[in-house]
Amino acid sequence: MTPQAPSPRPPAPGWVWLAAEQRARGALAAWLSVVAGFVVLNVAAAAVVFDDVSDRDGLEDLDRPVLDAAIEARTPFWDSVVTVYSELGGPVVAIAATFLAVVGLSLLWRTWTPFLLMLLAGSGSLAMSMTSKGVVGRQRPDQVFAVTPVEPSFSFPSGHALNATIIAGVLAYLLVSRTRSGRVALVVVPLALAHTLLMGLSRVYLGAHWLTDVVVAWPMSFAWLALVLTGHQVLVHLRERRRGRPGAAATVTA
Protein backbone atom coordinates (compact mmCIF):
# COMPACT_ATOMS: atom_id res chain seq x y z
CA MET A 1 0.00 0.00 0.00
CA THR A 2 1.47 3.33 -1.06
CA PRO A 3 1.88 5.71 1.89
CA GLN A 4 -0.04 8.92 1.58
CA ALA A 5 1.82 12.20 1.35
CA PRO A 6 1.52 14.34 4.48
CA SER A 7 -1.28 16.85 4.24
CA PRO A 8 -0.22 20.50 3.97
CA ARG A 9 -0.12 22.48 7.17
CA PRO A 10 -3.26 24.61 7.55
CA PRO A 11 -2.73 28.33 7.11
CA ALA A 12 -2.17 30.36 10.24
CA PRO A 13 -5.14 32.30 11.53
CA GLY A 14 -5.45 35.88 10.37
CA TRP A 15 -4.75 37.25 13.85
CA VAL A 16 -1.33 35.56 13.83
CA TRP A 17 -0.36 37.34 10.62
CA LEU A 18 -1.73 40.61 11.95
CA ALA A 19 0.33 40.29 15.14
CA ALA A 20 3.46 39.53 13.09
CA GLU A 21 2.78 42.54 10.89
CA GLN A 22 2.38 44.80 13.91
CA ARG A 23 5.62 43.53 15.43
CA ALA A 24 7.48 44.13 12.17
CA ARG A 25 6.11 47.65 11.92
CA GLY A 26 6.99 48.35 15.53
CA ALA A 27 10.56 47.11 15.05
CA LEU A 28 10.95 49.20 11.90
CA ALA A 29 9.57 52.30 13.62
CA ALA A 30 11.94 51.81 16.55
CA TRP A 31 14.91 51.39 14.23
CA LEU A 32 13.98 54.48 12.21
CA SER A 33 13.73 56.46 15.45
CA VAL A 34 17.24 55.40 16.43
CA VAL A 35 18.58 56.34 13.00
CA ALA A 36 16.82 59.70 13.12
CA GLY A 37 18.39 60.42 16.49
CA PHE A 38 21.81 59.41 15.17
CA VAL A 39 21.44 61.68 12.13
CA VAL A 40 20.28 64.64 14.23
CA LEU A 41 23.19 64.14 16.64
CA ASN A 42 25.75 64.14 13.84
CA VAL A 43 24.19 67.10 12.06
CA ALA A 44 24.28 69.03 15.33
CA ALA A 45 27.94 68.10 15.85
CA ALA A 46 28.81 69.28 12.34
CA ALA A 47 26.90 72.51 12.94
CA VAL A 48 28.94 73.18 16.09
CA VAL A 49 32.18 72.82 14.14
CA PHE A 50 30.84 75.02 11.34
CA ASP A 51 29.99 77.68 13.91
CA ASP A 52 33.37 77.46 15.62
CA VAL A 53 35.24 77.84 12.34
CA SER A 54 33.05 80.74 11.26
CA ASP A 55 33.54 82.53 14.60
CA ARG A 56 37.20 81.49 14.87
CA ASP A 57 36.84 80.11 18.38
CA GLY A 58 36.05 76.84 20.16
CA LEU A 59 37.49 73.85 18.34
CA GLU A 60 39.12 76.15 15.81
CA ASP A 61 41.57 77.17 18.52
CA LEU A 62 43.04 73.65 18.38
CA ASP A 63 43.93 73.79 14.69
CA ARG A 64 47.31 75.47 14.93
CA PRO A 65 48.55 73.61 18.05
CA VAL A 66 47.61 70.28 16.49
CA LEU A 67 49.36 71.20 13.24
CA ASP A 68 52.46 72.25 15.20
CA ALA A 69 52.42 68.89 17.02
CA ALA A 70 52.13 67.06 13.70
CA ILE A 71 55.11 68.97 12.32
CA GLU A 72 57.18 68.07 15.38
CA ALA A 73 56.26 64.37 15.01
CA ARG A 74 57.31 64.10 11.36
CA THR A 75 60.17 61.91 10.19
CA PRO A 76 61.25 61.14 6.62
CA PHE A 77 60.04 57.56 6.95
CA TRP A 78 56.56 58.42 8.21
CA ASP A 79 56.30 61.30 5.75
CA SER A 80 56.67 58.78 2.92
CA VAL A 81 54.31 56.21 4.46
CA VAL A 82 51.56 58.72 5.25
CA THR A 83 51.90 60.37 1.84
CA VAL A 84 51.36 57.06 0.06
CA TYR A 85 48.42 56.21 2.31
CA SER A 86 46.85 59.61 1.76
CA GLU A 87 47.22 59.27 -2.01
CA LEU A 88 45.12 56.09 -1.84
CA GLY A 89 42.25 58.28 -0.65
CA GLY A 90 42.73 60.86 -3.38
CA PRO A 91 40.09 61.43 -6.06
CA VAL A 92 41.84 59.48 -8.82
CA VAL A 93 42.93 56.35 -6.96
CA ALA A 94 39.91 56.15 -4.63
CA ILE A 95 37.34 56.60 -7.39
CA ALA A 96 39.04 54.12 -9.72
CA ALA A 97 39.49 51.47 -7.00
CA THR A 98 35.96 51.92 -5.70
CA PHE A 99 34.49 51.71 -9.20
CA LEU A 100 36.29 48.44 -9.86
CA ALA A 101 35.23 47.06 -6.46
CA VAL A 102 31.52 47.82 -6.77
CA VAL A 103 31.32 46.73 -10.40
CA GLY A 104 33.08 43.50 -9.46
CA LEU A 105 30.66 42.90 -6.59
CA SER A 106 27.70 43.70 -8.83
CA LEU A 107 28.81 41.16 -11.42
CA LEU A 108 29.70 38.56 -8.81
CA TRP A 109 26.40 38.90 -6.94
CA ARG A 110 24.35 39.52 -10.10
CA THR A 111 22.77 42.69 -8.76
CA TRP A 112 23.48 46.36 -9.41
CA THR A 113 22.82 47.25 -5.77
CA PRO A 114 26.53 47.71 -4.87
CA PHE A 115 27.11 50.02 -7.83
CA LEU A 116 23.93 52.07 -7.35
CA LEU A 117 24.32 52.35 -3.59
CA MET A 118 27.90 53.57 -3.89
CA LEU A 119 26.92 55.95 -6.69
CA LEU A 120 24.22 57.53 -4.52
CA ALA A 121 26.39 57.73 -1.42
CA GLY A 122 29.41 59.03 -3.33
CA SER A 123 27.40 61.66 -5.21
CA GLY A 124 26.03 62.98 -1.93
CA SER A 125 29.52 63.10 -0.45
CA LEU A 126 30.83 65.06 -3.43
CA ALA A 127 27.91 67.48 -3.28
CA MET A 128 28.41 68.09 0.45
CA SER A 129 32.14 68.64 -0.01
CA MET A 130 31.86 71.06 -2.92
CA THR A 131 28.98 73.01 -1.41
CA SER A 132 30.60 73.38 2.00
CA LYS A 133 33.95 74.39 0.52
CA GLY A 134 32.26 77.06 -1.55
CA VAL A 135 30.20 78.42 1.34
CA VAL A 136 32.98 78.54 3.95
CA GLY A 137 35.85 79.37 1.58
CA ARG A 138 38.54 78.45 4.09
CA GLN A 139 42.18 78.44 3.05
CA ARG A 140 44.42 75.46 3.67
CA PRO A 141 47.52 75.62 5.86
CA ASP A 142 50.38 77.44 4.20
CA GLN A 143 52.65 75.45 1.92
CA VAL A 144 55.60 75.89 4.29
CA PHE A 145 53.81 73.63 6.78
CA ALA A 146 52.90 70.91 4.27
CA VAL A 147 54.76 67.76 3.30
CA THR A 148 53.19 67.57 -0.15
CA PRO A 149 52.09 70.38 -2.50
CA VAL A 150 48.97 72.12 -1.21
CA GLU A 151 45.89 71.51 -3.34
CA PRO A 152 44.21 74.56 -4.90
CA SER A 153 40.73 73.79 -3.54
CA PHE A 154 39.37 75.18 -0.29
CA SER A 155 40.10 73.35 2.94
CA PHE A 156 36.80 72.97 4.81
CA PRO A 157 35.72 70.14 4.96
CA SER A 158 38.28 67.46 4.10
CA GLY A 159 37.20 65.64 0.95
CA HIS A 160 39.55 62.77 1.76
CA ALA A 161 37.89 62.25 5.16
CA LEU A 162 34.39 62.50 3.70
CA ASN A 163 35.05 60.08 0.85
CA ALA A 164 36.98 57.59 2.98
CA THR A 165 34.09 57.36 5.44
CA ILE A 166 31.48 56.95 2.72
CA ILE A 167 33.43 54.38 0.70
CA ALA A 168 34.51 52.31 3.69
CA GLY A 169 31.03 52.47 5.20
CA VAL A 170 29.21 51.33 2.07
CA LEU A 171 31.67 48.50 1.40
CA ALA A 172 31.43 47.29 5.00
CA TYR A 173 27.63 47.42 4.82
CA LEU A 174 27.57 45.45 1.58
CA LEU A 175 29.87 42.72 2.88
CA VAL A 176 28.10 42.35 6.22
CA SER A 177 24.60 42.39 4.74
CA ARG A 178 25.57 39.92 2.03
CA THR A 179 27.35 37.39 4.24
CA ARG A 180 25.17 37.92 7.34
CA SER A 181 28.18 36.79 9.32
CA GLY A 182 29.11 38.09 12.73
CA ARG A 183 32.73 37.16 12.09
CA VAL A 184 32.80 39.19 8.90
CA ALA A 185 31.30 42.14 10.77
CA LEU A 186 33.94 41.87 13.50
CA VAL A 187 36.63 42.25 10.85
CA VAL A 188 35.28 44.71 8.27
CA VAL A 189 33.57 47.20 10.60
CA PRO A 190 36.69 47.92 12.72
CA LEU A 191 38.75 48.10 9.52
CA ALA A 192 36.31 50.61 8.03
CA LEU A 193 36.39 52.74 11.17
CA ALA A 194 40.18 52.57 11.36
CA HIS A 195 40.49 53.63 7.72
CA THR A 196 38.11 56.54 8.33
CA LEU A 197 40.14 57.72 11.32
CA LEU A 198 43.58 57.26 9.77
CA MET A 199 42.70 58.87 6.45
CA GLY A 200 41.46 61.97 8.22
CA LEU A 201 44.47 62.20 10.54
CA SER A 202 46.83 61.66 7.61
CA ARG A 203 45.62 64.91 6.08
CA VAL A 204 46.42 66.80 9.27
CA TYR A 205 49.83 65.14 9.56
CA LEU A 206 50.72 66.16 6.01
CA GLY A 207 49.60 69.74 6.56
CA ALA A 208 46.94 69.44 3.86
CA HIS A 209 44.08 70.25 6.24
CA TRP A 210 43.33 71.79 9.60
CA LEU A 211 42.04 69.50 12.33
CA THR A 212 38.53 70.97 12.17
CA ASP A 213 38.38 70.26 8.41
CA VAL A 214 38.62 66.59 9.27
CA VAL A 215 36.50 66.66 12.43
CA VAL A 216 33.53 68.20 10.60
CA ALA A 217 33.79 65.68 7.76
CA TRP A 218 33.17 62.72 10.07
CA PRO A 219 29.69 63.65 11.39
CA MET A 220 28.68 64.93 7.95
CA SER A 221 29.55 61.61 6.34
CA PHE A 222 28.08 59.55 9.22
CA ALA A 223 24.75 61.33 8.88
CA TRP A 224 24.60 60.91 5.10
CA LEU A 225 25.72 57.30 5.32
CA ALA A 226 23.00 56.54 7.87
CA LEU A 227 20.34 58.04 5.60
CA VAL A 228 21.49 56.13 2.51
CA LEU A 229 21.90 52.74 4.18
CA THR A 230 18.68 53.06 6.15
CA GLY A 231 16.86 53.98 2.96
CA HIS A 232 18.17 50.80 1.39
CA GLN A 233 17.04 48.75 4.37
CA VAL A 234 13.53 50.23 4.15
CA LEU A 235 13.34 49.35 0.45
CA VAL A 236 14.43 45.79 1.22
CA HIS A 237 11.84 45.56 3.98
CA LEU A 238 9.07 46.68 1.63
CA ARG A 239 10.23 44.27 -1.05
CA GLU A 240 10.20 41.36 1.41
CA ARG A 241 6.69 42.24 2.50
CA ARG A 242 5.48 42.13 -1.10
CA ARG A 243 7.17 38.78 -1.75
CA GLY A 244 6.28 37.02 1.50
CA ARG A 245 3.55 36.91 4.06
CA PRO A 246 2.60 39.98 6.11
CA GLY A 247 5.03 40.61 8.93
CA ALA A 248 7.94 38.82 7.25
CA ALA A 249 11.19 40.09 8.66
CA ALA A 250 13.23 42.29 6.36
CA THR A 251 16.42 40.72 5.11
CA VAL A 252 19.12 43.15 4.05
CA THR A 253 20.74 41.69 0.98
CA ALA A 254 23.13 43.33 -1.43
URMOTA-V965637 format. One line per field, one symbol per residue. ss: DSSP state (~ for helix, > for strand, _ for the rest). phi: phi as a letter, one per 20 degrees, with the letter a starting at -180 (. if undefined). psi: psi as a letter, one per 20 degrees, with the letter a starting at -180 (. if undefined). A space follows every 50 residues. Layout:
ss->???
phi->???
psi->???
This chain:
ss->_____________~~~~~~~~~~~~~~~~~~~~~~~~~~~~~~~~~~~~~ ~~~~~__~~~~~~~~~~~~~~~~__~~~~~~~~~~~~~__~~~~~~~~~~ ~~~~~~~~~___~~~~~~~~~~~~~~~~~~~~~~~~______~~~_____ ________~~~~~~~~~~~~~~~~~~~~~__~~~~~~~~~~~~~~~~~~~ ~~~~~_____~~~~~~~~~~~~~~~~~~~~~~~~~~~~~~~~~_______ ____
phi->.fffffffffffggfffffffffffffffffffffffffffffffffffg ffffelbmfffegfffffffffefcgffgfffffffffefffffffffgf ffffffffelbeggffffffffffffffffffffffmeefgfgfededgf ffffedefffffffffffffffffffffeldfffffeffffffffgffff ffffgfmebegfffgffffgffffffffffgfffffgfffffedfgnfff dede
psi->ppqqqpqqpqqqqhhghgghghgghgggggghggggggggghggghhggg gghhilachhiigghgghhgghiqqhghggghggghhhjrhggggggggh ghgghghgilqjggghghggghghggggggggghggkpqrqqhiiqgrpp qirrhorohggghgggghgggggggghghlphgghighghggggggghgg hhhggijhqrghhgghhghghggggggghhgghgggghghhhharpjpqp ooq.
